[in-house]
Amino acid sequence: MLNLKIEEILIQAQKSGWVMEPEAKRLLSMAGIPVPALKWIKTESGALQAARSIGYPVVAKVVSPEILHKSDIGGVVVGIDDDARLSEVYRRFSAMKGFAGILVEEIVTGMEMIVGAKIDYQFGPVVLVGIGGTGVEVYGDTALRMAPLNENDVSSMLSSLKGAALLKGHRGSQPVSISALIRLVMDFSALVMDLSDHIESIDLNPVKCTRDKCVVADARILLPKP
């Protein structure tokens, strides 16, 4: 069921047609889906305090209702390791169109997965799981199922991936927590069902998985066109 805080996030996002990343991650967190330690800050001094609180090195992302694809314009900087560098990044971001602050996040590592959903006009909510990162559009290693999903559904989706062996560790790489990944996808499926009348799509890419946990490193929620 939607709560008032989630409804408020969706209402405030209607003007731009999509939910900005800090609010998207707040929404996910309220649904029990793990996100990095983060702070949405609107001043340079606040950004520095946030980074010290989270602990360097950090990731910085521009926040603007007018910038959907942040990476395309240099709006994401990874591995910022001191105040001077963060100040430089903040000042550059502040000149970008529609600047509404800066997202300061902890750096998360792990194997990259993609988890997504769209509301199909015929079938309703459909959930996607696959090997993620920048190569997702090239390799297309994904599986689709109609929501809601149960544990067996998610397990079957993961097993069907061409890169399934990577999840268990391959040629010395670390295996990921399959149980954490399954739990994340099931919680995501439940959220998508709750939001099905209010969204067009959700993309979590990447979701970074280690042998202990899975965390959503980036999130995008698009709303239906009026």
N, C-alpha and C positions, 0 to 999 in steps of 0.2 A: 504494500500500500504506500502511496505517496504521502510524505509528511509535509507540513507547512513550509519547512526550510527548503526542501527540494522544489516544491511548487513555486516558491519565491524566486529561486535561481532561474527556473524556466521562464517565468513571467518577465524578469528583468532582461533576459536574453532575446526576447522576441523582436526587439527593435533591430538588432544586428542580424538575427536569423541563426545565430550559433552561440554556444556557451564558451566564454573565454576559459583558457586552461586552468587558472586558479580556481574558478568556480566549478568547472567540470571535475577537477580532482576533489574538491570539497564534497560534491555530490557523490562521487564514487566512494569516498571515505565513509560517508553516512550510510552507504549500502554495505559496508564491511569489506570493500575491495581495497587492498593495500596500495598506498601511494608513498612517495618519498617524503621525508621531512622537508617542509617548504614554508615560505613566507611571501605574501604579496605585499610589496612595499612601494610607496609613492614618493619617497624622498631619498636623496643620496645618502644622508646620514643614517636613515633607517635601513637602507640596503646593507651598509657596512655592519651595522649592529646585527642584522639578521644573519649575515655570513659568519660573523664571529660566534653567534649562538649555535648555528648549525655545525660549523667547523669547516675551515678551508681544507681541500679545494671544493669549490661549489660550481653549480651550473647557473647561468643567468639567462632569462628569456624575457623578451619584450612582451608587454601586455597591452593590447590595443584592440578595440572592437572592429577596427578597420584592417587588421593584419591577421588573416587566417593562416597563411603559410609562412610562418616565421623564418624557417631555415632559408627560404628562397631569397630573403633580403638581409641575411646576416643577423637575424634577430635571436639567435641562440649561440651562446658561447660556453664551451665546456672547459673545465680545468682551471678556473680562475683561482689563483692561490694566494692573493694578498689584497689589501685594501686599495692600493694604487691601481691595480689592474681592474678591480671592480668599479672604482670611480670612473675610470676611462670608459668602461663599457656602459655604465649608467648614463653618462653624458651623451654618448652616441645614441643610445636607445631613446633618450628623452627628445631627440630631434625627429623621431620617426612619426609618421602620420597617426593621429588619434591617440598618442601616448597616454596610457592610463596606469603606468607603473611598471615595475620590474618583478619578475618571479625569481626568487633565489631558492635554490634547491640543493639538497645533498646529492652527491654523485652515486648512482646505483650501477652495479655491474652485473653481468651474467649473460646467458644465452638469450638472444632476442626472439621473442614470439610476437605474433599479432593476434589480437582478439577483437572481433568487430560484430556489428549487427546492423541490419537495415530492416525497414518495415516494407515488405513486399505488398503491392496492391492486391495480389491474388492470395498469397499464402500467409500473410501476416508477418510476425517477427521471425527473422532468419538469422542464426548466429554462425559466424565464421571463426575458425581457429587455424593457425598456420605458423610456419617458420617466418619470422618477422624481420624487421630492419629495413635498410634501404633497398635490399634485393627482392623484397616481396613481390613487386610488380614484374620483375624479370623471371623469377623461378615459379611463381604461382603455386607454391606448395601449400595448399589450403584445403580445408574440409568444411562443408556446409551442412547444417541441420536446422530444421524448424524448431523454434522454441515452444515450450520450455524444455530444457535438457535435464536428464538425470545423470547419475554417475556413470552408468554404462554407456550412455550416449557420448559423453565427453571422452571416456576411455577409448571408445571405438574410433572417434574422430582423430585422436592423437595417434593411434596405431596405424591409421590409414595414410598418414603423411609419408612422403618419400624420405623425409629427413627424420623419421621416427627414431632411428638408431642414435641420432645426436642427443636425444633426450636422456638416453641411458648411459651416455659417455661413449666417445668414439675416438680410438687411437690416442688415448691419454687425456682426452678432455674430461672435465668434471661432469658427472650426471646432474640432472636437475631434479627437484622435488616434484615428482609426478602428482603426489597427493595435493601439494599446494597449488599446482597448476589446475588440477581438476576442480578444486574448491573455488578458485578464482573464477573459472569459467561458469560454474554452476551459479555462483552469486551474481555474476554478470547476466546470465540468462534470466534469473529472477528479476533483476532490475529492469532489463529490457521489456519484460512482460508488463511490469508496472508502468513503464514510460511509453508504451506502444502507441498511445493516443496523442502523445505530446512531442515525439521526435521523428526525424527522418532516418538518421543513422548515428551510430557511435563507433569510433575507431580508437582502439588502444594499441598504439604502435610506436615504440616497442613496449612490450611487457618483458622485463628482464628477470630471468629465472636462474637461481643458483640451487645448490643441493639443499638449502634450508628454506627458501622462500621465493615468491614471485611478486614483483612490484611493478606498478604501472608507471613507466617513465614519461609517457606522453599520452594525451587524451584529447579527442575532438568530438563534440556533440553538435550535430546539425539539426535544426528544427524545420518542420514542414513550411513550405512557402505559403503565405497567406492566400 
